[in-house]
Amino acid sequence: MESSKFKELRRGYGFDDVTIVPGDVTINPDQTDVGFSLGGYDFEVPFLASAVDAVVSPKFAIAMGQAGGLAILNLEGVYTRYDDPYAQIREVIESSTNQATPFLQRMYSEPIKENLIGDRVQELKKLGVISAVSITPANTKRFAPVAVEAGADIIVVQSTVTTARHISKSQKGLVLSDICKELKVPIVVGNTVTYGATLELMETGVQGVLVGVGPGAICTTREVVGVGVPQVTATIDCAAARDEYYSRTGRYVPIITDGGMRTGGDICKAFASGADGVMLGTTFAQAEEAPGLGYNWGMASYHPALPRGTRINVGTVGPLNQILFGPTSVSDGTQNMVGALKAGMGMCGARNIREMHDAELMIAPAIKTEGKYFQLMAH
């Protein structure tokens, strides 16, 4: 007797499952263009820093902007709850492993102060960098206008999973199309991992989409609720939605792969999967300029009832410029991210990010282990 099929499963791929096939033509890395555009703003490098308190402070955001990238400041974190947020961060760092999450829950129970939203945005504006801030959907209508009035250039509406259609008890929840019209600044939304949700989000008028549910080193969403899609598959699916939307409307909405990348190789694979930019957290938490002093924790780590993140010690490896541009004295691909991307693009014959989208990807389970006996033994 034949068994009926309740569900047909498809396979999802992460960075360790695939490899990039070299091109038939190669290009000198110094001839590649890694520029990135978002909401009418142009950036020299396609790297964004995650909106987590241990990574992006106003000081770090300024350093990232001066390096040619973009850092997102969390408007619902310690910087808008405390006049002296750094004292709170020190206490997080000094907490024991068992006490870290309870302390985070207490720390983030302090109300957000609207005057501090304006103060933090103006800190960024004073030094002339593009200011981008992150708000959860529930607080967007309340806090986004305050941030824009203070001079915020880009608003990021971000939660673990964001969709254009959301059911709640509220008579009228957040309508992204209305927010896009009202605020008159670029709106980036996230996070999502599917073709359908990405297409619907783009149809609301947003100008960027973040891709990734649960891949980050500090995120435990996949363990706590079992939800997520490996980043290569997620990026490919969302890039397909972007291309479909562009072919229909002529409006190009960049997608930004958010999380799960540790090395230059991972970053190259994200772009080969269709990313226009990449967002990194833990990599930048290792920078000397990061306020977490070698520690990192996520935006869901302090949820009052169901924390979906953890504090980790990632160490400090060097200044931000060295992580982005080198020179590096390590051979594991964790520094000189821009150099790695340019080298990978050169091997694929890609002159710019759009051409890197055309690089061939191959499913390759042995790619991390083939011929690497002595490297594996060293670990």
N, C-alpha and C positions, 0 to 999 in steps of 0.2 A: 504494500500500500504506500502510495507516494505521500510524503509529508507536505503540508501546505507551508508556504513561506509567509511568515508574519512580517519580517523586515529584511530588506536586501542591504547589506552593508558595503560601503565603498571604502577603499583604503585612503588614509591620510598620511602625508609625508612631512617630516620635520627636516631641519638642516642636516642632521647626521645621516639621513636616508638618501640624499641626492648628491650629485656632483655636477659641475659646470663643464661642458665640453668646449675645448679651445676652438677658436674661430679659424677659418681658412686664411684670413688676413690678420696680421698683428699690427699694433700701433705702439709707438713709444708712450710710456705712461705720462710723460710731460706734455703730450699732445691731446690728452683726454680732458674733457670739461665735466666737472662734477657739480656744476651749479644746479640750484633747486629754486623753484618759484612756488609761493604759497600765498594765495589771496592778494596777488598784486605786488607782493614783496619778493625781492630776489636775494638769495643767500649764496655765499661762495661755496659752502659745503652742505650736503644733504643730511646733516646730522642734527637731531633734536634731543634735548635732555628732558627726561620724564618729570612730570609734575609731582615729585615726591619731596618731602621736607628735608630728607637727609642728603638730597642731591642739589636741588635748586633753591638757593637763597637769592635775594637781590644781588649780592656780590657775585655769586656764581653766574647768574643770568647775564650780568654785565660782561664777565670774562668770556662766556660762550658767544655772546653777540660780537664781541671784539675779535673772536677767532673765526667769525664768518658763519656761525650756526645760529640756532635758536633754542633758548631754554624756556620752559613753561613753568611759571610760578603757581603753586597751589594756593588759591584764594580761600580755601577752607582749612588750612593747616595752621601750624604754630605761628606763622608770620602775621596772621590776621587775628589771632586770639591773644597774643601776649606782646606787651611793649618790648620785653627782652626775651625773644624766642630762643636765643642761644643758651640761656641758663636752663631752659626746659630740655633742649637737645642734649646738653651735658648729662642731665639726669637719666635720660633714656639710655645713653651710652654706658652709664655707671650701674644701671639696673642689672640684677642677676638674670640668668636665662628664664627662671620661673616667674620673675616679677616684671619682665619687660612688657608683656602684653597687658597685664592689669594696669601698669603705669601708663601705657599709651592710652588705654581707655579712659583713665582719669584725666590725663593731660588734654585730650581732645574733647572732653565734656565742657570745657570752658567756652562760653559763648563767643561767636565771631563778632568783632568790633568793626562796624562799617567805616569808622574814621581811619582804621589801619589799612583798609583796602586801598583807599586813596593814597595814603602815605607810601605804601609799598610800590604802587604803580609809579608814583612820582619819583621814587628813588631810581627806578630804571630809566625814566624819561630824562632825568637830569644829565645822564652821561650819553644820551643819544642813541641807545640801542633800541631795537624793535621790542616792544613789550608784549608778551603773550601770557595770558593767565588762564587757569583751569578752574571750572566750577562744575558741580554735579547738576544733573538735570533738575533736581528738586529745588535748588536754590538759584537757578539761572535767572528767572524773572526778577528776583529780589536783588541779587548782587551784580549781575552783568551791567546794568545801566550805571551803577556806581563806579565800576571799573572803567567803563568807556568814558564817562564824564571826567575821570581823573587822567585820561589819556591812553588807556590800553589800546593797542593796535590790533590784537588778535584775541578772540575769545575761544577757548577750547571747552566744549561741553562734554564731560567725560564721566563714564561710569563703567562698571565691569562689563555690562552688555547694554548697548544703546540701540534703540530701534526708532523708526519714524512713527510707529503705532504702539502705544503703550496703554494698557488698561489699568485704571486705578479708581479709588473712591472719589477722587477729585472730579468736580463737574467739568472742569476744563484744565487738563494738564498742560505740560509744555508743548506748544505747537512750534516746531522748529522753523517752519516757513514764516510765521509771524515774527519770531525772534530775528531772523535774517533781515527782514524788512525794517524792523524797529531800530535795531542797533547800528546799522549802516557801517559795520566793520566786518572783516572776514570771520566766519564761524567755522570752526573745525569740530567734528564730532567723533566720538568713539566710546566704547570699542565695539567692533563687529568682526565677523569672520565669514560671512556668507554672501553669496551673489545677490540674493533677493533683498536682504536687509540693506546692503550697500547701495543698490540701485534706488531703493525707496528713499534712503537718506539723501542721496545726491539730488533727487527730484524735489526736495524741500528747499534747495537753494544754497546748501552748505558749500564751503570752498575747500574742504579737506576732510578725509576720513582716516581714523586710526584703526589699524588692523591688529587684533591679537586678544585672545581671551585665555588667561592663565599661563602664559609661557615664561613670565619673568622669574628671576631667581628668588625674589622675595614674595611671590604670589603662591597661595595655596588653594586657589579656587578649584583647580582640577582635583585636588584631594578632598576638599570639603563638600563640594556639590557635584563633582564628576563632569563638569561642563568645560569644553574647550575644543579647539581644532588645531592640529600641528601647523606651524607657521608657514611652511612652503605651500601647502594646500590652501590655507586661508588666504595667503597673499595672491596666489594664482586666481582663486575664485573672485576675490574682490577686484583684482585688476581686470578681469573679464567684464565685470559690471561697469567699471570705469570706462572701458573701451566701448561697450555697448551704449552707455549714456553719451559719450563723446560723439559717436557716429550718428546718434539721433538728434543731438542738440547743438553740436559744435562747441560745447563748453567742456573744458578739460578740468576734472576735479582730481587732484593728486591723492594717492593713497600712501599712508605712512605705516610701515611695518613696525609695530610697537612690542618690543620684548623678545626674549629668547635667543638673542645674539650675544655670543661671548668673544668671538674672534673675527678677524678680518675676513676669513673664509665664509663665516655665517653671513656677514654683511653683504659680501659679493653675491651669495646665493639669494638673499632677499631681493636684491635689485634684478637679478636674472629671473626671479619669480614674478616681477612686475612692479616692485615698489618704486615710488618716486622719491621717498625719503625714508629714513629709519630713525626710530626713537629708542634711545638707550637709557637705562637707569643705573644698574650696578656698575657698568663700565665707568661711568662718570662719578659714581660714588667713591671710586678709588682715586680720584684726583685730589691734589693737595688743596684745591679751592673749595671742595665740597664741604658743606657745614657739618655733615655727619661724622667727620674725622675717621673715615674707614668703616663706618657702619651704614646700614641701609634698612629701611622698612617701607612698606607700601601704604597706599591710601585706604586699603580695606583691613589693615592690620589692627585697627583700633575700633572696628565695628562693635557697638555695645552688646550685641547678642550673638553674632556669628562672625568672629574675626576670620578673614581669608588672606592672611599675610603673616609674615614673621620677621623679626629683627635678625639680621645676619651681620657677621663681621667679615668684610671683604678686604680689609687692609687698605693702605694708601701706597700707590706705586709711583707717583710722580705728578708733575704739573699737568694741567689740562692740555696745554700745547703739545706736550710730549705724547700724550695718549692719542691726540688727533693727528699730529704731523711728524712725530718722531723727533730726533733719532731714537731708536729703541735698542736696548741691549738684551732683550729677550727674544727667543725664537719661536714662541708659541702663538703668535698672531694677536696678542692682546694689547699691543700698542701700535702707533702709527696707522690708525684706521684709514685715514685718507690715502696714505701711500699704498696700503693694501688694496683699497678700492680701485685706485688708478692702475695698479699693476694688473689686477684681475680684468679690468676693462680692456687694457692693452692686449692681454692674451686672447681676448675674445674679439678683438677688432672693433670694439665699441668706442666711438668718439664721444658719446655723451650718454646720459642715463637712459634716454628713450631707446637708444640703440642697444644698450645692455639688456633691455627687455626681450630682445630677439635672441639672446644667447640660448643655446640648447642646454636643457637640463636632462640628466639621466638618472634613473633609479639605480643606486649603487651601494648595496649593503656593506660591501667590503672596503669602501673608500677610506674609512678611518683606520682600518687595521692592515690592509695589504702592504706587506714589506716593512711594517713598522714594529717588528719584533723587539728590537733593542729599545725603542722609545717606550713601548708598552711595559717592558721589563723595568725601566727606570722609574715608572710610577707604581 
